[in-house]
Amino acid sequence: MYDYIIIGSGIAGVYTALLAAQHGRVLVLTKAALEESNTRYAQGGIAAAIAPSDSPALHLEDTLAAGAGLCDLAAVKLLTDEAPARIRDLLRYGVPFDRHGGEIALGLEGAHSARRILHAGGDATGRHIEKSLCAALRATDAEVNERAFVTELAVEGNRAVGVWVLNDGAEPRFFGGRNIVLASGGAGQLYTYTTNPAVATGDGMALAYRAGAQLADLEFYQFHPTALHLPGQPTFLISEAVRGEGAYLRNSAGERFMSRYDERGELAARDVVSRAIASEMLRSDQPVCLDLRHLDPVATYAHFPTIAAVCKQSGLDITRDLLPVAPAAHYMMGGVRTSSWGETTLPGLYACGEVACTGVHGANRLASNSLLEGLVFGGRVVQRTLERGAAWPERLALAPDFAPDLELAAGINHEDAKARRPDEVQPPTLANLQELMWQHVGLERSAAGLTSAADTLSCWHDGLAEPHSVAEHELGNLVQLGALVAQAALARRESRGGHFRSDAPTTDSAWRRRIVTQGLRAEG
Ligand code: SIN
């Protein structure tokens, strides 16, 4: 029996494990190698108000503005107040943040009112954080089980008590734990174009749903405006920090078009920039380009060595050539609903990092708040387990000024879907799922597209054979999660933050409420 079973090894999982290892027996389960996670690919950095001219209050204001009315104020206050202390923790673990004249260098990103983005190795922030934290973890007594895929959470009575784990080819094995922590990251693989690595298949959200926990805000997905867009090449993130340093966006006519869409120009919120790029691409049938040619080349290479190297492999010099870019799925604001202590609605189960929905992002995440969220709420999970032991709150704390949640009781409505879809559907492959989600549950949505996508996903879900391999489990999780995302997006008949409905393009104050999806636990 472990005191802590931690699922996932990005910043949230590894930091939680490091703290937990000071207090009990820890098992970290990760489905690839320890250092492989979304965190590793984070470029821009981690936000914290550490400059003398900045303050947690300003960071809070910017986070709330990005969240478009749906942030949980108390959670955001914790996030922004605790940020400087968590940065000091990273420094203690040896993260080599970039410095300028001895002081930590601070970058700027979209919708931030101050320079507050810490970075390391220029655009290799995630890689450095992951490396430092994993090295520290390996020096503790925590057990690390790599290539370990969690197929189900074990629930007894109304409490999570362990996990079933598939290690290469073997039958699933059971591990019991007093505290189970989901830190398994996001679900970018729902979409054809994504900045996320192959491991981001939404497993934690699907596990929690099947164990009967609540999920929230599933309709809010953030599309990063600028992923390198070259035919036949994998999607690759071009950090927002590039625009923070002054890069321009130009359409196929060479025009800097962003001022036509938003007075903040290239540094408008991500959903605004993404839709502006999509609209320019639709108009001309040509890609939009990032232009860094007017920036100091020496500084540009120094700030963005990873981006420069990847572009070079495709024959592009970032200081001389225009870089074709397009939006790509980047970050899921919704997830497993938690209190500000990371407690889910299923006793014994905690969640932190991208898999969780703490309410800090609301309808849209402010750039560089995600690495921070993993630290702040990972730390709070461990604090809570020490203070409260096995006790569990009666109910989760909710933002007090919101209208009541809209609860989607039966997540996947199979009977209705079957009745509406007598025609032949494509087979449920990963590529078909991603294409369906990209077309109908992506940057721009409508009732017709969402209904058709939800029906197809529901039929796929019913028709999937019992999974045996990791790839089959992952596909099943993505189909299940995709159906829940489509249903939440269909229910929200307005546009807000990362959710844009072409048939309801404005924000409606009556919709200042959260959509909560109740998990369904299979009997037996
Ligand atoms: C980026 O570098 O643009 C990504 C940063 C983030 O998503 O927080």
Residues whose N, C-alpha, C, O or C-beta is under 5 A from the ligand:
A	BS01	SIN	Q43 G44 G45 I238 S239 E240 A241 A367 S368 N369
